[in-house]
Amino acid sequence: QVQLVESGGGLVQPGGSLRLSCAASGGGFRAYAMGWYRQAPGKQREMVASITMFALTNYVDHVKGRFTISRDNAKNMMYLQMDNLKPEETAVYYCNRVAPKLGPWGQGTQVTVSS
């Protein structure tokens, strides 16, 4: 059973940057496509970026050019570099496999973009 632990969130001003980390244990991390998701208050969880086991990446349109997803299979780690953050991107950010092979959700890491 995969276990996922997110970290790196915090309070940042609009236009600022954060780097999120996802530590995976169990479940054969390197064999799966992985994604970063976020859930803002009162909204559904959405995927913002994904990366295949071969490091091919994909992003939703509204983060393209500002977010960068990466992974280190040797360390069972995944990252999300977020630049030029906007207030509407305040949310809890989660990592997980890409559907339909979702694993259990972790606690996520809170990102708050505010002046």
C-alpha positions in Angstrom: 0.0 0.0 0.0 1.5 3.3 -1.0 1.8 6.1 1.5 2.2 9.7 0.4 3.4 12.6 2.5 3.3 16.1 1.2 5.3 19.0 2.5 6.6 22.5 1.6 3.4 24.5 1.7 3.1 27.8 3.5 2.1 31.4 3.3 3.4 33.3 0.2 2.7 36.7 -1.3 1.1 37.0 -4.7 3.8 36.5 -7.3 5.9 34.4 -4.9 7.2 30.9 -5.2 7.0 27.6 -3.3 8.4 24.2 -3.9 6.3 21.3 -2.8 7.6 17.8 -2.1 5.9 14.4 -2.1 7.5 11.5 -0.4 6.2 8.0 -1.4 6.8 4.8 0.4 5.6 1.3 -0.6 3.5 0.6 -3.7 6.3 0.8 -6.4 6.5 4.6 -6.9 8.6 4.5 -10.1 6.0 2.3 -11.9 3.2 4.8 -11.8 2.3 8.1 -13.3 1.9 10.6 -10.5 0.1 13.9 -10.2 -0.3 17.0 -8.0 -3.8 17.9 -7.1 -5.3 20.8 -5.2 -8.6 21.5 -3.4 -9.6 25.0 -2.6 -12.3 25.7 0.0 -15.7 24.9 -1.4 -14.4 23.5 -4.6 -13.7 20.0 -6.0 -10.2 18.6 -6.0 -8.5 19.1 -9.3 -5.3 17.8 -10.9 -2.9 20.6 -11.8 0.1 18.6 -13.1 1.1 15.0 -13.9 4.2 13.2 -14.7 4.6 9.7 -16.3 7.0 7.1 -15.2 9.2 8.3 -18.1 9.0 11.9 -16.9 6.6 13.2 -19.5 4.7 16.1 -18.1 1.3 17.6 -18.5 -0.3 20.7 -16.9 -3.7 22.3 -16.8 -3.8 25.4 -18.9 -4.0 27.9 -16.0 -0.6 26.8 -14.5 1.3 26.2 -17.7 4.5 28.3 -17.7 4.4 28.8 -13.9 4.4 25.3 -12.4 7.0 22.6 -13.0 6.5 19.0 -11.9 9.4 16.6 -11.5 10.3 13.3 -9.9 13.3 11.5 -8.6 12.6 7.8 -8.8 15.8 6.8 -7.0 14.5 8.8 -3.9 10.8 8.0 -4.3 10.2 11.7 -4.4 8.1 14.1 -6.5 8.2 17.9 -6.6 6.1 20.8 -7.7 7.9 24.1 -8.3 5.2 26.9 -8.3 6.2 30.4 -9.4 4.1 33.5 -9.8 1.5 32.2 -7.5 -2.0 33.8 -7.4 -4.4 34.3 -4.5 -6.9 32.0 -6.2 -4.4 29.2 -6.0 -4.8 29.1 -2.2 -5.7 25.4 -1.5 -4.5 22.2 0.1 -2.2 20.5 -2.3 -2.0 16.7 -2.6 0.1 14.2 -4.5 -1.2 10.9 -5.7 -1.0 8.5 -8.5 -3.0 9.3 -11.6 -6.4 7.8 -11.9 -7.6 5.1 -12.1 -4.8 3.8 -10.0 -5.3 6.4 -7.2 -3.8 5.4 -3.8 -5.0 6.6 -0.4 -4.9 10.4 0.0 -2.4 12.0 2.4 -3.0 15.0 4.6 -1.8 17.4 1.9 0.1 20.6 2.4 -1.6 24.0 2.8 -0.6 26.7 0.3 -1.9 30.2 1.1 -1.3 33.0 -1.3 -2.0 36.3 0.3 -0.6 39.8 0.9 
